[in-house]
Amino acid sequence: MKSKKIFLTEENLVVALKNQDIIAMQALNDMYSDSLGGIITKILNDPELSKDALQEVFWKIWISAHNYEPSKDRLFTWMLNITKNYTIDILRSKRYRNNKKNININDC
């Protein structure tokens, strides 16, 4: 049996995130996994790593929600910045670069 998708208004999602209400995590996944996940996948070009990165991004959004200020940015813009920054950090990481080198060597 499929669970019902959760969709909240931006205002309600912000309140739920700031209150660390568990429904906020479900709503994040239901409302933003396609768009944020797509951006991550486009940057990393690695579907498996992208899935893990998306979960980390959601966690970062969850623990950083108290820093979000609606007067400065829209929620999606704020989340997009977290997503891009985290994904770029992955690209810059030594572990990521070494994994890519190992994959290229093994493909030969």
N, CA, C and O atoms as CSV, one atom per row, in Angstrom:
chain,resi,resn,atom,element,x,y,z
A,1,MET,N,N,0.835,-1.176,0.000
A,1,MET,CA,C,0.000,0.000,0.000
A,1,MET,C,C,0.889,1.253,0.000
A,1,MET,O,O,1.751,1.418,0.864
A,2,LYS,N,N,0.665,2.112,-0.968
A,2,LYS,CA,C,1.454,3.334,-1.077
A,2,LYS,C,C,0.987,4.353,-0.048
A,2,LYS,O,O,-0.207,4.493,0.218
A,3,SER,N,N,1.950,5.058,0.521
A,3,SER,CA,C,1.575,6.124,1.437
A,3,SER,C,C,1.238,7.375,0.626
A,3,SER,O,O,1.749,7.584,-0.474
A,4,LYS,N,N,0.386,8.174,1.187
A,4,LYS,CA,C,-0.054,9.398,0.523
A,4,LYS,C,C,1.080,10.428,0.554
A,4,LYS,O,O,1.749,10.604,1.572
A,5,LYS,N,N,1.278,11.098,-0.574
A,5,LYS,CA,C,2.318,12.123,-0.645
A,5,LYS,C,C,1.895,13.340,0.174
A,5,LYS,O,O,0.715,13.681,0.261
A,6,ILE,N,N,2.892,13.975,0.765
A,6,ILE,CA,C,2.669,15.144,1.605
A,6,ILE,C,C,3.094,16.391,0.836
A,6,ILE,O,O,4.232,16.484,0.375
A,7,PHE,N,N,2.189,17.336,0.700
A,7,PHE,CA,C,2.490,18.618,0.084
A,7,PHE,C,C,2.030,19.719,1.034
A,7,PHE,O,O,0.870,19.756,1.443
A,8,LEU,N,N,2.950,20.608,1.376
A,8,LEU,CA,C,2.653,21.720,2.269
A,8,LEU,C,C,2.898,23.032,1.538
A,8,LEU,O,O,3.676,23.088,0.586
A,9,THR,N,N,2.230,24.081,1.989
A,9,THR,CA,C,2.572,25.393,1.460
A,9,THR,C,C,3.989,25.724,1.918
A,9,THR,O,O,4.487,25.144,2.883
A,10,GLU,N,N,4.624,26.643,1.234
A,10,GLU,CA,C,5.984,27.024,1.624
A,10,GLU,C,C,6.004,27.488,3.078
A,10,GLU,O,O,6.892,27.109,3.841
A,11,GLU,N,N,5.042,28.292,3.452
A,11,GLU,CA,C,4.971,28.803,4.826
A,11,GLU,C,C,4.829,27.660,5.837
A,11,GLU,O,O,5.516,27.642,6.859
A,12,ASN,N,N,3.940,26.714,5.549
A,12,ASN,CA,C,3.747,25.587,6.465
A,12,ASN,C,C,4.979,24.685,6.521
A,12,ASN,O,O,5.314,24.149,7.577
A,13,LEU,N,N,5.644,24.521,5.390
A,13,LEU,CA,C,6.856,23.709,5.372
A,13,LEU,C,C,7.949,24.365,6.214
A,13,LEU,O,O,8.655,23.685,6.958
A,14,VAL,N,N,8.084,25.673,6.095
A,14,VAL,CA,C,9.082,26.392,6.888
A,14,VAL,C,C,8.799,26.221,8.380
A,14,VAL,O,O,9.713,25.959,9.163
A,15,VAL,N,N,7.541,26.369,8.769
A,15,VAL,CA,C,7.168,26.201,10.173
A,15,VAL,C,C,7.489,24.784,10.632
A,15,VAL,O,O,8.053,24.593,11.710
A,16,ALA,N,N,7.133,23.789,9.820
A,16,ALA,CA,C,7.389,22.395,10.174
A,16,ALA,C,C,8.890,22.123,10.279
A,16,ALA,O,O,9.326,21.417,11.188
A,17,LEU,N,N,9.680,22.675,9.362
A,17,LEU,CA,C,11.128,22.497,9.422
A,17,LEU,C,C,11.712,23.136,10.672
A,17,LEU,O,O,12.520,22.522,11.369
A,18,LYS,N,N,11.310,24.352,10.954
A,18,LYS,CA,C,11.841,25.060,12.127
A,18,LYS,C,C,11.443,24.366,13.421
A,18,LYS,O,O,12.186,24.403,14.402
A,19,ASN,N,N,10.277,23.734,13.429
A,19,ASN,CA,C,9.824,22.986,14.610
A,19,ASN,C,C,10.357,21.563,14.619
A,19,ASN,O,O,10.101,20.805,15.555
A,20,GLN,N,N,11.088,21.203,13.591
A,20,GLN,CA,C,11.603,19.845,13.386
A,20,GLN,C,C,10.491,18.806,13.521
A,20,GLN,O,O,10.633,17.772,14.174
A,21,ASP,N,N,9.393,19.133,12.877
A,21,ASP,CA,C,8.252,18.215,12.790
A,21,ASP,C,C,8.582,17.174,11.723
A,21,ASP,O,O,9.003,17.530,10.622
A,22,ILE,N,N,8.400,15.920,12.031
A,22,ILE,CA,C,8.778,14.833,11.123
A,22,ILE,C,C,8.064,14.934,9.777
A,22,ILE,O,O,8.585,14.466,8.765
A,23,ILE,N,N,6.890,15.534,9.755
A,23,ILE,CA,C,6.167,15.682,8.488
A,23,ILE,C,C,6.967,16.542,7.501
A,23,ILE,O,O,6.795,16.415,6.289
A,24,ALA,N,N,7.827,17.402,8.010
A,24,ALA,CA,C,8.641,18.258,7.137
A,24,ALA,C,C,9.604,17.422,6.306
A,24,ALA,O,O,9.826,17.723,5.133
A,25,MET,N,N,10.176,16.381,6.891
A,25,MET,CA,C,11.108,15.533,6.146
A,25,MET,C,C,10.376,14.790,5.035
A,25,MET,O,O,10.887,14.672,3.921
A,26,GLN,N,N,9.180,14.291,5.335
A,26,GLN,CA,C,8.387,13.606,4.306
A,26,GLN,C,C,7.988,14.587,3.207
A,26,GLN,O,O,8.044,14.258,2.022
A,27,ALA,N,N,7.587,15.790,3.606
A,27,ALA,CA,C,7.201,16.803,2.620
A,27,ALA,C,C,8.392,17.202,1.747
A,27,ALA,O,O,8.245,17.364,0.536
A,28,LEU,N,N,9.570,17.362,2.356
A,28,LEU,CA,C,10.772,17.671,1.569
A,28,LEU,C,C,10.978,16.616,0.494
A,28,LEU,O,O,11.199,16.933,-0.675
A,29,ASN,N,N,10.903,15.365,0.907
A,29,ASN,CA,C,11.106,14.270,-0.036
A,29,ASN,C,C,10.048,14.282,-1.136
A,29,ASN,O,O,10.379,14.174,-2.316
A,30,ASP,N,N,8.801,14.409,-0.763
A,30,ASP,CA,C,7.713,14.368,-1.745
A,30,ASP,C,C,7.703,15.582,-2.668
A,30,ASP,O,O,7.380,15.463,-3.850
A,31,MET,N,N,8.051,16.734,-2.138
A,31,MET,CA,C,7.940,17.968,-2.905
A,31,MET,C,C,9.200,18.333,-3.694
A,31,MET,O,O,9.114,18.966,-4.745
A,32,TYR,N,N,10.365,17.936,-3.189
A,32,TYR,CA,C,11.604,18.459,-3.765
A,32,TYR,C,C,12.615,17.408,-4.212
A,32,TYR,O,O,13.670,17.768,-4.733
A,33,SER,N,N,12.328,16.125,-4.025
A,33,SER,CA,C,13.338,15.128,-4.389
A,33,SER,C,C,13.627,15.124,-5.891
A,33,SER,O,O,14.774,14.937,-6.295
A,34,ASP,N,N,12.609,15.325,-6.716
A,34,ASP,CA,C,12.845,15.325,-8.165
A,34,ASP,C,C,13.706,16.513,-8.600
A,34,ASP,O,O,14.662,16.349,-9.358
A,35,SER,N,N,13.362,17.707,-8.118
A,35,SER,CA,C,14.098,18.891,-8.574
A,35,SER,C,C,15.504,18.956,-7.986
A,35,SER,O,O,16.465,19.181,-8.721
A,36,LEU,N,N,15.643,18.763,-6.683
A,36,LEU,CA,C,16.973,18.820,-6.085
A,36,LEU,C,C,17.809,17.602,-6.490
A,36,LEU,O,O,19.006,17.722,-6.756
A,37,GLY,N,N,17.176,16.444,-6.534
A,37,GLY,CA,C,17.880,15.244,-6.970
A,37,GLY,C,C,18.361,15.355,-8.413
A,37,GLY,O,O,19.450,14.887,-8.746
A,38,GLY,N,N,17.559,15.967,-9.255
A,38,GLY,CA,C,17.951,16.169,-10.649
A,38,GLY,C,C,19.169,17.059,-10.776
A,38,GLY,O,O,20.046,16.809,-11.603
A,39,ILE,N,N,19.224,18.086,-9.968
A,39,ILE,CA,C,20.375,18.990,-9.986
A,39,ILE,C,C,21.628,18.255,-9.524
A,39,ILE,O,O,22.693,18.385,-10.127
A,40,ILE,N,N,21.490,17.485,-8.454
A,40,ILE,CA,C,22.630,16.724,-7.938
A,40,ILE,C,C,23.124,15.738,-8.982
A,40,ILE,O,O,24.327,15.636,-9.223
A,41,THR,N,N,22.209,15.015,-9.601
A,41,THR,CA,C,22.583,14.024,-10.607
A,41,THR,C,C,23.270,14.682,-11.801
A,41,THR,O,O,24.235,14.146,-12.347
A,42,LYS,N,N,22.771,15.834,-12.196
A,42,LYS,CA,C,23.378,16.552,-13.323
A,42,LYS,C,C,24.812,16.968,-12.998
A,42,LYS,O,O,25.687,16.910,-13.862
A,43,ILE,N,N,25.052,17.382,-11.769
A,43,ILE,CA,C,26.388,17.826,-11.378
A,43,ILE,C,C,27.331,16.634,-11.193
A,43,ILE,O,O,28.461,16.654,-11.682
A,44,LEU,N,N,26.870,15.599,-10.489
A,44,LEU,CA,C,27.746,14.470,-10.155
A,44,LEU,C,C,27.842,13.424,-11.262
A,44,LEU,O,O,28.851,12.728,-11.380
A,45,ASN,N,N,26.801,13.319,-12.064
A,45,ASN,CA,C,26.757,12.320,-13.127
A,45,ASN,C,C,26.995,10.904,-12.579
A,45,ASN,O,O,27.692,10.091,-13.185
A,46,ASP,N,N,26.394,10.642,-11.417
A,46,ASP,CA,C,26.536,9.343,-10.760
A,46,ASP,C,C,25.247,9.086,-9.978
A,46,ASP,O,O,25.086,9.591,-8.867
A,47,PRO,N,N,24.326,8.301,-10.553
A,47,PRO,CA,C,23.011,8.106,-9.927
A,47,PRO,C,C,23.054,7.572,-8.493
A,47,PRO,O,O,22.286,8.028,-7.647
A,48,GLU,N,N,23.935,6.620,-8.210
A,48,GLU,CA,C,24.000,6.059,-6.858
A,48,GLU,C,C,24.506,7.087,-5.850
A,48,GLU,O,O,23.925,7.251,-4.777
A,49,LEU,N,N,25.576,7.767,-6.195
A,49,LEU,CA,C,26.117,8.804,-5.320
A,49,LEU,C,C,25.104,9.935,-5.150
A,49,LEU,O,O,25.003,10.530,-4.077
A,50,SER,N,N,24.361,10.225,-6.206
A,50,SER,CA,C,23.364,11.294,-6.163
A,50,SER,C,C,22.252,10.998,-5.165
A,50,SER,O,O,21.773,11.900,-4.479
A,51,LYS,N,N,21.843,9.738,-5.083
A,51,LYS,CA,C,20.800,9.362,-4.107
A,51,LYS,C,C,21.285,9.616,-2.684
A,51,LYS,O,O,20.559,10.166,-1.856
A,52,ASP,N,N,22.516,9.210,-2.417
A,52,ASP,CA,C,23.083,9.436,-1.087
A,52,ASP,C,C,23.230,10.930,-0.806
A,52,ASP,O,O,22.932,11.400,0.292
A,53,ALA,N,N,23.689,11.663,-1.808
A,53,ALA,CA,C,23.883,13.104,-1.647
A,53,ALA,C,C,22.558,13.805,-1.370
A,53,ALA,O,O,22.503,14.732,-0.562
A,54,LEU,N,N,21.491,13.369,-2.035
A,54,LEU,CA,C,20.183,13.983,-1.803
A,54,LEU,C,C,19.747,13.789,-0.356
A,54,LEU,O,O,19.210,14.712,0.257
A,55,GLN,N,N,19.968,12.612,0.190
A,55,GLN,CA,C,19.604,12.379,1.593
A,55,GLN,C,C,20.424,13.271,2.523
A,55,GLN,O,O,19.904,13.784,3.513
A,56,GLU,N,N,21.693,13.452,2.205
A,56,GLU,CA,C,22.542,14.342,3.000
A,56,GLU,C,C,22.064,15.791,2.895
A,56,GLU,O,O,22.072,16.529,3.880
A,57,VAL,N,N,21.648,16.186,1.695
A,57,VAL,CA,C,21.136,17.542,1.499
A,57,VAL,C,C,19.872,17.747,2.331
A,57,VAL,O,O,19.721,18.775,2.992
A,58,PHE,N,N,18.976,16.780,2.298
A,58,PHE,CA,C,17.770,16.895,3.116
A,58,PHE,C,C,18.122,17.002,4.589
A,58,PHE,O,O,17.494,17.768,5.321
A,59,TRP,N,N,19.111,16.250,5.029
A,59,TRP,CA,C,19.543,16.326,6.428
A,59,TRP,C,C,20.108,17.713,6.730
A,59,TRP,O,O,19.815,18.284,7.780
A,60,LYS,N,N,20.916,18.258,5.816
A,60,LYS,CA,C,21.474,19.595,6.011
A,60,LYS,C,C,20.362,20.647,6.081
A,60,LYS,O,O,20.425,21.569,6.894
A,61,ILE,N,N,19.354,20.506,5.233
A,61,ILE,CA,C,18.217,21.423,5.267
A,61,ILE,C,C,17.511,21.311,6.620
A,61,ILE,O,O,17.165,22.318,7.238
A,62,TRP,N,N,17.308,20.088,7.062
A,62,TRP,CA,C,16.624,19.816,8.334
A,62,TRP,C,C,17.347,20.478,9.517
A,62,TRP,O,O,16.728,21.149,10.342
A,63,ILE,N,N,18.664,20.274,9.579
A,63,ILE,CA,C,19.399,20.804,10.732
A,63,ILE,C,C,19.724,22.297,10.607
A,63,ILE,O,O,20.103,22.934,11.591
A,64,SER,N,N,19.577,22.852,9.409
A,64,SER,CA,C,19.877,24.273,9.195
A,64,SER,C,C,18.628,25.135,9.105
A,64,SER,O,O,18.733,26.346,8.915
A,65,ALA,N,N,17.471,24.550,9.235
A,65,ALA,CA,C,16.216,25.280,9.021
A,65,ALA,C,C,16.089,26.505,9.919
A,65,ALA,O,O,15.480,27.503,9.533
A,66,HIS,N,N,16.657,26.431,11.103
A,66,HIS,CA,C,16.569,27.582,12.015
A,66,HIS,C,C,17.300,28.800,11.445
A,66,HIS,O,O,17.050,29.923,11.884
A,67,ASN,N,N,18.193,28.601,10.483
A,67,ASN,CA,C,18.918,29.707,9.856
A,67,ASN,C,C,18.166,30.336,8.686
A,67,ASN,O,O,18.532,31.415,8.219
A,68,TYR,N,N,17.126,29.671,8.215
A,68,TYR,CA,C,16.408,30.185,7.050
A,68,TYR,C,C,15.603,31.430,7.421
A,68,TYR,O,O,14.879,31.447,8.417
A,69,GLU,N,N,15.745,32.460,6.606
A,69,GLU,CA,C,15.010,33.706,6.807
A,69,GLU,C,C,14.198,34.015,5.552
A,69,GLU,O,O,14.759,34.389,4.523
A,70,PRO,N,N,12.877,33.857,5.640
A,70,PRO,CA,C,12.018,34.090,4.466
A,70,PRO,C,C,12.165,35.485,3.862
A,70,PRO,O,O,11.911,35.668,2.672
A,71,SER,N,N,12.564,36.457,4.652
A,71,SER,CA,C,12.703,37.819,4.128
A,71,SER,C,C,13.911,37.956,3.199
A,71,SER,O,O,13.994,38.916,2.433
A,72,LYS,N,N,14.847,37.006,3.260
A,72,LYS,CA,C,16.050,37.084,2.436
A,72,LYS,C,C,15.946,36.289,1.145
A,72,LYS,O,O,16.432,36.731,0.104
A,73,ASP,N,N,15.316,35.116,1.202
A,73,ASP,CA,C,15.242,34.213,0.050
A,73,ASP,C,C,13.954,33.427,0.087
A,73,ASP,O,O,13.332,33.261,1.136
A,74,ARG,N,N,13.568,32.949,-1.076
A,74,ARG,CA,C,12.498,31.950,-1.113
A,74,ARG,C,C,13.075,30.641,-0.604
A,74,ARG,O,O,14.284,30.423,-0.678
A,75,LEU,N,N,12.233,29.786,-0.098
A,75,LEU,CA,C,12.684,28.519,0.463
A,75,LEU,C,C,13.433,27.691,-0.585
A,75,LEU,O,O,14.497,27.144,-0.295
A,76,PHE,N,N,12.885,27.597,-1.796
A,76,PHE,CA,C,13.541,26.783,-2.814
A,76,PHE,C,C,14.927,27.318,-3.142
A,76,PHE,O,O,15.856,26.533,-3.334
A,77,THR,N,N,15.086,28.627,-3.209
A,77,THR,CA,C,16.388,29.228,-3.509
A,77,THR,C,C,17.387,28.885,-2.405
A,77,THR,O,O,18.535,28.542,-2.689
A,78,TRP,N,N,16.957,28.977,-1.163
A,78,TRP,CA,C,17.803,28.644,-0.021
A,78,TRP,C,C,18.214,27.171,-0.079
A,78,TRP,O,O,19.383,26.843,0.123
A,79,MET,N,N,17.256,26.288,-0.352
A,79,MET,CA,C,17.556,24.858,-0.443
A,79,MET,C,C,18.448,24.566,-1.639
A,79,MET,O,O,19.324,23.704,-1.559
A,80,LEU,N,N,18.243,25.261,-2.731
A,80,LEU,CA,C,19.073,25.090,-3.923
A,80,LEU,C,C,20.527,25.455,-3.629
A,80,LEU,O,O,21.444,24.773,-4.087
A,81,ASN,N,N,20.737,26.515,-2.876
A,81,ASN,CA,C,22.101,26.904,-2.504
A,81,ASN,C,C,22.768,25.837,-1.634
A,81,ASN,O,O,23.946,25.531,-1.823
A,82,ILE,N,N,22.029,25.277,-0.693
A,82,ILE,CA,C,22.560,24.193,0.130
A,82,ILE,C,C,22.916,23.007,-0.765
A,82,ILE,O,O,23.974,22.397,-0.610
A,83,THR,N,N,22.035,22.692,-1.686
A,83,THR,CA,C,22.239,21.566,-2.598
A,83,THR,C,C,23.491,21.769,-3.449
A,83,THR,O,O,24.342,20.883,-3.534
A,84,LYS,N,N,23.597,22.920,-4.066
A,84,LYS,CA,C,24.751,23.186,-4.933
A,84,LYS,C,C,26.049,23.194,-4.136
A,84,LYS,O,O,27.046,22.618,-4.573
A,85,ASN,N,N,26.048,23.832,-2.987
A,85,ASN,CA,C,27.264,23.892,-2.181
A,85,ASN,C,C,27.704,22.503,-1.738
A,85,ASN,O,O,28.889,22.178,-1.806
A,86,TYR,N,N,26.770,21.691,-1.291
A,86,TYR,CA,C,27.118,20.342,-0.849
A,86,TYR,C,C,27.630,19.504,-2.018
A,86,TYR,O,O,28.611,18.773,-1.880
A,87,THR,N,N,26.976,19.610,-3.147
A,87,THR,CA,C,27.365,18.825,-4.317
A,87,THR,C,C,28.742,19.244,-4.827
A,87,THR,O,O,29.544,18.395,-5.216
A,88,ILE,N,N,29.010,20.508,-4.825
A,88,ILE,CA,C,30.331,20.999,-5.233
A,88,ILE,C,C,31.396,20.526,-4.243
A,88,ILE,O,O,32.511,20.191,-4.643
A,89,ASP,N,N,31.054,20.498,-2.957
A,89,ASP,CA,C,31.991,19.961,-1.963
A,89,ASP,C,C,32.324,18.502,-2.264
A,89,ASP,O,O,33.469,18.081,-2.097
A,90,ILE,N,N,31.343,17.734,-2.701
A,90,ILE,CA,C,31.600,16.337,-3.070
A,90,ILE,C,C,32.571,16.288,-4.244
A,90,ILE,O,O,33.530,15.516,-4.225
A,91,LEU,N,N,32.327,17.106,-5.261
A,91,LEU,CA,C,33.212,17.119,-6.433
A,91,LEU,C,C,34.648,17.475,-6.057
A,91,LEU,O,O,35.597,16.952,-6.641
A,92,ARG,N,N,34.798,18.354,-5.097
A,92,ARG,CA,C,36.129,18.799,-4.691
A,92,ARG,C,C,36.819,17.814,-3.753
A,92,ARG,O,O,38.025,17.908,-3.529
A,93,SER,N,N,36.068,16.885,-3.216
A,93,SER,CA,C,36.639,15.977,-2.217
A,93,SER,C,C,37.650,15.034,-2.847
A,93,SER,O,O,37.488,14.577,-3.979
A,94,LYS,N,N,38.669,14.765,-2.100
A,94,LYS,CA,C,39.730,13.863,-2.560
A,94,LYS,C,C,39.164,12.469,-2.800
A,94,LYS,O,O,39.532,11.806,-3.770
A,95,ARG,N,N,38.283,12.030,-1.932
A,95,ARG,CA,C,37.690,10.693,-2.063
A,95,ARG,C,C,36.935,10.554,-3.393
A,95,ARG,O,O,37.060,9.535,-4.073
A,96,TYR,N,N,36.154,11.575,-3.761
A,96,TYR,CA,C,35.400,11.542,-5.016
A,96,TYR,C,C,36.354,11.457,-6.206
A,96,TYR,O,O,36.166,10.642,-7.110
A,97,ARG,N,N,37.375,12.303,-6.194
A,97,ARG,CA,C,38.333,12.311,-7.311
A,97,ARG,C,C,39.049,10.969,-7.422
A,97,ARG,O,O,39.247,10.463,-8.527
A,98,ASN,N,N,39.439,10.389,-6.286
A,98,ASN,CA,C,40.108,9.083,-6.308
A,98,ASN,C,C,39.172,7.992,-6.811
A,98,ASN,O,O,39.598,7.120,-7.569
A,99,ASN,N,N,37.915,8.023,-6.408
A,99,ASN,CA,C,36.944,7.031,-6.886
A,99,ASN,C,C,36.776,7.127,-8.394
A,99,ASN,O,O,36.697,6.103,-9.073
A,100,LYS,N,N,36.721,8.319,-8.916
A,100,LYS,CA,C,36.572,8.497,-10.362
A,100,LYS,C,C,37.804,7.980,-11.105
A,100,LYS,O,O,37.677,7.391,-12.178
A,101,LYS,N,N,38.987,8.196,-10.544
A,101,LYS,CA,C,40.207,7.683,-11.171
A,101,LYS,C,C,40.193,6.159,-11.183
A,101,LYS,O,O,40.543,5.535,-12.184
A,102,ASN,N,N,39.792,5.573,-10.078
A,102,ASN,CA,C,39.733,4.103,-9.990
A,102,ASN,C,C,38.724,3.526,-10.981
A,102,ASN,O,O,38.983,2.492,-11.597
A,103,ILE,N,N,37.609,4.170,-11.132
A,103,ILE,CA,C,36.596,3.702,-12.084
A,103,ILE,C,C,37.149,3.783,-13.500
A,103,ILE,O,O,36.977,2.853,-14.287
A,104,ASN,N,N,37.802,4.872,-13.825
A,104,ASN,CA,C,38.354,5.025,-15.181
A,104,ASN,C,C,39.430,3.985,-15.467
A,104,ASN,O,O,39.489,3.456,-16.577
A,105,ILE,N,N,40.268,3.686,-14.507
A,105,ILE,CA,C,41.317,2.678,-14.700
A,105,ILE,C,C,40.699,1.306,-14.895
A,105,ILE,O,O,41.143,0.548,-15.758
A,106,ASN,N,N,39.691,0.975,-14.118
A,106,ASN,CA,C,39.057,-0.327,-14.204
A,106,ASN,C,C,38.252,-0.494,-15.490
A,106,ASN,O,O,38.039,-1.621,-15.936
A,107,ASP,N,N,37.810,0.582,-16.080
A,107,ASP,CA,C,37.030,0.504,-17.309
A,107,ASP,C,C,37.900,0.172,-18.526
A,107,ASP,O,O,37.380,-0.197,-19.579
A,108,CYS,N,N,39.194,0.301,-18.386
A,108,CYS,CA,C,40.094,0.058,-19.518
A,108,CYS,C,C,40.298,-1.402,-19.784
A,108,CYS,O,O,41.029,-1.766,-20.705
